[in-house]
């Protein structure tokens, strides 16, 4: 199983980025997918999650209204559209999948840096 996160970069405050998480070695449509992030010196925190059907989503308060999580089960890929980025969004972003009675898998992380 492999989760390949990509799309991070260095942007200015107010800019947008779209992260991708490409899954292989599993049936992606069986798994809840989530995005987490970890800033330097801080614990990893929840950002957003989306259920297998792609309809039900949840967001942390800090990103609600600015970030949108989505998925394309035909492409085995999940996304995180990040708009109106703030310096506080600077972190390594990780994708994770989990399924009922199945192992949990993490991607390797992609760096997002937002300058003020």
Biotite code that builds the C-alpha atoms (Angstrom):
import biotite.structure as struc

atoms = struc.array([
    struc.Atom([0.000, 0.000, 0.000], chain_id="A", res_id=1, res_name="UNK", atom_name="CA", element="C"),
    struc.Atom([1.260, 3.456, -0.874], chain_id="A", res_id=2, res_name="UNK", atom_name="CA", element="C"),
    struc.Atom([-0.144, 6.939, -0.391], chain_id="A", res_id=3, res_name="UNK", atom_name="CA", element="C"),
    struc.Atom([1.675, 9.587, -2.401], chain_id="A", res_id=4, res_name="UNK", atom_name="CA", element="C"),
    struc.Atom([0.939, 13.132, -1.283], chain_id="A", res_id=5, res_name="UNK", atom_name="CA", element="C"),
    struc.Atom([1.879, 15.991, -3.561], chain_id="A", res_id=6, res_name="UNK", atom_name="CA", element="C"),
    struc.Atom([1.073, 19.585, -4.414], chain_id="A", res_id=7, res_name="UNK", atom_name="CA", element="C"),
    struc.Atom([2.727, 21.431, -1.581], chain_id="A", res_id=8, res_name="UNK", atom_name="CA", element="C"),
    struc.Atom([4.885, 24.476, -2.082], chain_id="A", res_id=9, res_name="UNK", atom_name="CA", element="C"),
    struc.Atom([5.787, 27.997, -1.060], chain_id="A", res_id=10, res_name="UNK", atom_name="CA", element="C"),
    struc.Atom([3.032, 30.545, -1.524], chain_id="A", res_id=11, res_name="UNK", atom_name="CA", element="C"),
    struc.Atom([2.019, 33.941, -0.210], chain_id="A", res_id=12, res_name="UNK", atom_name="CA", element="C"),
    struc.Atom([-0.817, 34.645, 2.163], chain_id="A", res_id=13, res_name="UNK", atom_name="CA", element="C"),
    struc.Atom([-4.098, 34.675, 0.297], chain_id="A", res_id=14, res_name="UNK", atom_name="CA", element="C"),
    struc.Atom([-2.935, 32.242, -2.361], chain_id="A", res_id=15, res_name="UNK", atom_name="CA", element="C"),
    struc.Atom([-4.332, 28.784, -3.080], chain_id="A", res_id=16, res_name="UNK", atom_name="CA", element="C"),
    struc.Atom([-2.884, 25.304, -3.340], chain_id="A", res_id=17, res_name="UNK", atom_name="CA", element="C"),
    struc.Atom([-4.354, 21.941, -4.200], chain_id="A", res_id=18, res_name="UNK", atom_name="CA", element="C"),
    struc.Atom([-2.910, 18.873, -2.550], chain_id="A", res_id=19, res_name="UNK", atom_name="CA", element="C"),
    struc.Atom([-3.349, 15.400, -3.976], chain_id="A", res_id=20, res_name="UNK", atom_name="CA", element="C"),
    struc.Atom([-3.102, 12.007, -2.340], chain_id="A", res_id=21, res_name="UNK", atom_name="CA", element="C"),
    struc.Atom([-2.736, 9.135, -4.784], chain_id="A", res_id=22, res_name="UNK", atom_name="CA", element="C"),
    struc.Atom([-3.441, 5.713, -3.323], chain_id="A", res_id=23, res_name="UNK", atom_name="CA", element="C"),
    struc.Atom([-2.251, 2.377, -4.652], chain_id="A", res_id=24, res_name="UNK", atom_name="CA", element="C"),
    struc.Atom([-2.360, -1.171, -3.401], chain_id="A", res_id=25, res_name="UNK", atom_name="CA", element="C"),
    struc.Atom([-5.815, -0.890, -1.851], chain_id="A", res_id=26, res_name="UNK", atom_name="CA", element="C"),
    struc.Atom([-9.432, -0.394, -2.838], chain_id="A", res_id=27, res_name="UNK", atom_name="CA", element="C"),
    struc.Atom([-9.577, 3.335, -2.228], chain_id="A", res_id=28, res_name="UNK", atom_name="CA", element="C"),
    struc.Atom([-13.366, 3.479, -2.260], chain_id="A", res_id=29, res_name="UNK", atom_name="CA", element="C"),
    struc.Atom([-13.470, 1.319, 0.887], chain_id="A", res_id=30, res_name="UNK", atom_name="CA", element="C"),
    struc.Atom([-11.611, 3.859, 2.983], chain_id="A", res_id=31, res_name="UNK", atom_name="CA", element="C"),
    struc.Atom([-12.285, 7.097, 4.779], chain_id="A", res_id=32, res_name="UNK", atom_name="CA", element="C"),
    struc.Atom([-9.644, 9.588, 3.723], chain_id="A", res_id=33, res_name="UNK", atom_name="CA", element="C"),
    struc.Atom([-8.327, 12.420, 5.826], chain_id="A", res_id=34, res_name="UNK", atom_name="CA", element="C"),
    struc.Atom([-5.787, 15.203, 5.798], chain_id="A", res_id=35, res_name="UNK", atom_name="CA", element="C"),
    struc.Atom([-3.697, 16.109, 8.811], chain_id="A", res_id=36, res_name="UNK", atom_name="CA", element="C"),
    struc.Atom([-0.906, 18.590, 9.282], chain_id="A", res_id=37, res_name="UNK", atom_name="CA", element="C"),
    struc.Atom([2.032, 19.113, 11.578], chain_id="A", res_id=38, res_name="UNK", atom_name="CA", element="C"),
    struc.Atom([3.700, 22.443, 12.113], chain_id="A", res_id=39, res_name="UNK", atom_name="CA", element="C"),
    struc.Atom([7.222, 22.704, 13.558], chain_id="A", res_id=40, res_name="UNK", atom_name="CA", element="C"),
    struc.Atom([7.194, 22.078, 17.280], chain_id="A", res_id=41, res_name="UNK", atom_name="CA", element="C"),
    struc.Atom([3.530, 21.130, 17.311], chain_id="A", res_id=42, res_name="UNK", atom_name="CA", element="C"),
    struc.Atom([1.573, 17.925, 17.355], chain_id="A", res_id=43, res_name="UNK", atom_name="CA", element="C"),
    struc.Atom([-0.059, 16.554, 14.253], chain_id="A", res_id=44, res_name="UNK", atom_name="CA", element="C"),
    struc.Atom([-3.596, 17.881, 13.951], chain_id="A", res_id=45, res_name="UNK", atom_name="CA", element="C"),
    struc.Atom([-6.727, 17.003, 12.068], chain_id="A", res_id=46, res_name="UNK", atom_name="CA", element="C"),
    struc.Atom([-7.598, 19.122, 9.037], chain_id="A", res_id=47, res_name="UNK", atom_name="CA", element="C"),
    struc.Atom([-10.397, 17.420, 7.127], chain_id="A", res_id=48, res_name="UNK", atom_name="CA", element="C"),
    struc.Atom([-11.905, 14.054, 6.349], chain_id="A", res_id=49, res_name="UNK", atom_name="CA", element="C"),
    struc.Atom([-14.206, 12.598, 3.728], chain_id="A", res_id=50, res_name="UNK", atom_name="CA", element="C"),
    struc.Atom([-16.182, 9.395, 3.790], chain_id="A", res_id=51, res_name="UNK", atom_name="CA", element="C"),
    struc.Atom([-15.869, 6.732, 1.089], chain_id="A", res_id=52, res_name="UNK", atom_name="CA", element="C"),
    struc.Atom([-18.889, 7.943, -0.878], chain_id="A", res_id=53, res_name="UNK", atom_name="CA", element="C"),
    struc.Atom([-17.435, 11.406, -1.204], chain_id="A", res_id=54, res_name="UNK", atom_name="CA", element="C"),
    struc.Atom([-20.464, 13.202, 0.180], chain_id="A", res_id=55, res_name="UNK", atom_name="CA", element="C"),
    struc.Atom([-19.897, 13.535, 3.915], chain_id="A", res_id=56, res_name="UNK", atom_name="CA", element="C"),
    struc.Atom([-17.033, 15.761, 4.971], chain_id="A", res_id=57, res_name="UNK", atom_name="CA", element="C"),
    struc.Atom([-15.733, 17.233, 8.202], chain_id="A", res_id=58, res_name="UNK", atom_name="CA", element="C"),
    struc.Atom([-13.329, 20.092, 8.814], chain_id="A", res_id=59, res_name="UNK", atom_name="CA", element="C"),
    struc.Atom([-11.415, 21.585, 11.661], chain_id="A", res_id=60, res_name="UNK", atom_name="CA", element="C"),
    struc.Atom([-12.617, 24.985, 12.753], chain_id="A", res_id=61, res_name="UNK", atom_name="CA", element="C"),
    struc.Atom([-9.380, 26.586, 11.601], chain_id="A", res_id=62, res_name="UNK", atom_name="CA", element="C"),
    struc.Atom([-9.898, 25.608, 7.950], chain_id="A", res_id=63, res_name="UNK", atom_name="CA", element="C"),
    struc.Atom([-13.681, 25.515, 7.687], chain_id="A", res_id=64, res_name="UNK", atom_name="CA", element="C"),
    struc.Atom([-14.775, 27.714, 4.807], chain_id="A", res_id=65, res_name="UNK", atom_name="CA", element="C"),
    struc.Atom([-11.292, 27.935, 3.273], chain_id="A", res_id=66, res_name="UNK", atom_name="CA", element="C"),
    struc.Atom([-10.383, 24.324, 2.553], chain_id="A", res_id=67, res_name="UNK", atom_name="CA", element="C"),
    struc.Atom([-12.351, 21.729, 0.595], chain_id="A", res_id=68, res_name="UNK", atom_name="CA", element="C"),
    struc.Atom([-11.692, 18.013, 0.718], chain_id="A", res_id=69, res_name="UNK", atom_name="CA", element="C"),
    struc.Atom([-12.768, 15.811, -2.175], chain_id="A", res_id=70, res_name="UNK", atom_name="CA", element="C"),
    struc.Atom([-12.003, 12.480, -3.768], chain_id="A", res_id=71, res_name="UNK", atom_name="CA", element="C"),
    struc.Atom([-12.166, 10.680, -7.071], chain_id="A", res_id=72, res_name="UNK", atom_name="CA", element="C"),
    struc.Atom([-12.547, 6.989, -6.370], chain_id="A", res_id=73, res_name="UNK", atom_name="CA", element="C"),
    struc.Atom([-12.118, 6.159, -10.050], chain_id="A", res_id=74, res_name="UNK", atom_name="CA", element="C"),
    struc.Atom([-8.643, 7.688, -9.882], chain_id="A", res_id=75, res_name="UNK", atom_name="CA", element="C"),
    struc.Atom([-7.864, 6.409, -6.360], chain_id="A", res_id=76, res_name="UNK", atom_name="CA", element="C"),
    struc.Atom([-7.013, 9.971, -5.436], chain_id="A", res_id=77, res_name="UNK", atom_name="CA", element="C"),
    struc.Atom([-8.052, 12.410, -2.755], chain_id="A", res_id=78, res_name="UNK", atom_name="CA", element="C"),
    struc.Atom([-7.638, 16.164, -2.807], chain_id="A", res_id=79, res_name="UNK", atom_name="CA", element="C"),
    struc.Atom([-7.438, 19.125, -0.506], chain_id="A", res_id=80, res_name="UNK", atom_name="CA", element="C"),
    struc.Atom([-8.179, 22.473, -2.098], chain_id="A", res_id=81, res_name="UNK", atom_name="CA", element="C"),
    struc.Atom([-6.764, 25.194, 0.110], chain_id="A", res_id=82, res_name="UNK", atom_name="CA", element="C"),
    struc.Atom([-7.859, 28.763, -0.526], chain_id="A", res_id=83, res_name="UNK", atom_name="CA", element="C"),
    struc.Atom([-7.017, 32.001, 1.204], chain_id="A", res_id=84, res_name="UNK", atom_name="CA", element="C"),
    struc.Atom([-3.975, 30.455, 2.820], chain_id="A", res_id=85, res_name="UNK", atom_name="CA", element="C"),
    struc.Atom([-2.597, 31.991, 5.975], chain_id="A", res_id=86, res_name="UNK", atom_name="CA", element="C"),
    struc.Atom([0.887, 31.819, 7.501], chain_id="A", res_id=87, res_name="UNK", atom_name="CA", element="C"),
    struc.Atom([-0.643, 29.688, 10.258], chain_id="A", res_id=88, res_name="UNK", atom_name="CA", element="C"),
    struc.Atom([-1.364, 27.017, 7.654], chain_id="A", res_id=89, res_name="UNK", atom_name="CA", element="C"),
    struc.Atom([2.349, 26.386, 7.249], chain_id="A", res_id=90, res_name="UNK", atom_name="CA", element="C"),
    struc.Atom([2.961, 22.716, 8.015], chain_id="A", res_id=91, res_name="UNK", atom_name="CA", element="C"),
    struc.Atom([3.698, 19.331, 6.559], chain_id="A", res_id=92, res_name="UNK", atom_name="CA", element="C"),
    struc.Atom([0.427, 17.927, 5.296], chain_id="A", res_id=93, res_name="UNK", atom_name="CA", element="C"),
    struc.Atom([-0.263, 14.215, 5.496], chain_id="A", res_id=94, res_name="UNK", atom_name="CA", element="C"),
    struc.Atom([-3.030, 12.122, 4.025], chain_id="A", res_id=95, res_name="UNK", atom_name="CA", element="C"),
    struc.Atom([-4.405, 9.132, 5.817], chain_id="A", res_id=96, res_name="UNK", atom_name="CA", element="C"),
    struc.Atom([-6.844, 6.384, 4.955], chain_id="A", res_id=97, res_name="UNK", atom_name="CA", element="C"),
    struc.Atom([-8.681, 4.142, 7.351], chain_id="A", res_id=98, res_name="UNK", atom_name="CA", element="C"),
    struc.Atom([-11.340, 1.528, 6.875], chain_id="A", res_id=99, res_name="UNK", atom_name="CA", element="C"),
    struc.Atom([-13.601, -0.557, 9.060], chain_id="A", res_id=100, res_name="UNK", atom_name="CA", element="C"),
    struc.Atom([-11.590, -3.576, 10.147], chain_id="A", res_id=101, res_name="UNK", atom_name="CA", element="C"),
    struc.Atom([-8.708, -2.539, 7.938], chain_id="A", res_id=102, res_name="UNK", atom_name="CA", element="C"),
    struc.Atom([-5.292, -1.092, 8.711], chain_id="A", res_id=103, res_name="UNK", atom_name="CA", element="C"),
    struc.Atom([-4.673, 2.642, 8.725], chain_id="A", res_id=104, res_name="UNK", atom_name="CA", element="C"),
    struc.Atom([-2.178, 4.027, 6.229], chain_id="A", res_id=105, res_name="UNK", atom_name="CA", element="C"),
    struc.Atom([-0.340, 7.354, 6.127], chain_id="A", res_id=106, res_name="UNK", atom_name="CA", element="C"),
    struc.Atom([1.262, 9.180, 3.237], chain_id="A", res_id=107, res_name="UNK", atom_name="CA", element="C"),
    struc.Atom([4.740, 10.630, 3.421], chain_id="A", res_id=108, res_name="UNK", atom_name="CA", element="C"),
    struc.Atom([3.723, 14.285, 3.743], chain_id="A", res_id=109, res_name="UNK", atom_name="CA", element="C"),
    struc.Atom([4.049, 17.370, 1.578], chain_id="A", res_id=110, res_name="UNK", atom_name="CA", element="C"),
    struc.Atom([5.354, 20.712, 2.802], chain_id="A", res_id=111, res_name="UNK", atom_name="CA", element="C"),
    struc.Atom([3.162, 23.791, 2.614], chain_id="A", res_id=112, res_name="UNK", atom_name="CA", element="C"),
    struc.Atom([4.774, 27.114, 3.451], chain_id="A", res_id=113, res_name="UNK", atom_name="CA", element="C"),
    struc.Atom([2.778, 30.328, 3.488], chain_id="A", res_id=114, res_name="UNK", atom_name="CA", element="C"),
    struc.Atom([4.644, 33.597, 3.694], chain_id="A", res_id=115, res_name="UNK", atom_name="CA", element="C"),
    struc.Atom([3.075, 36.773, 5.019], chain_id="A", res_id=116, res_name="UNK", atom_name="CA", element="C"),
])
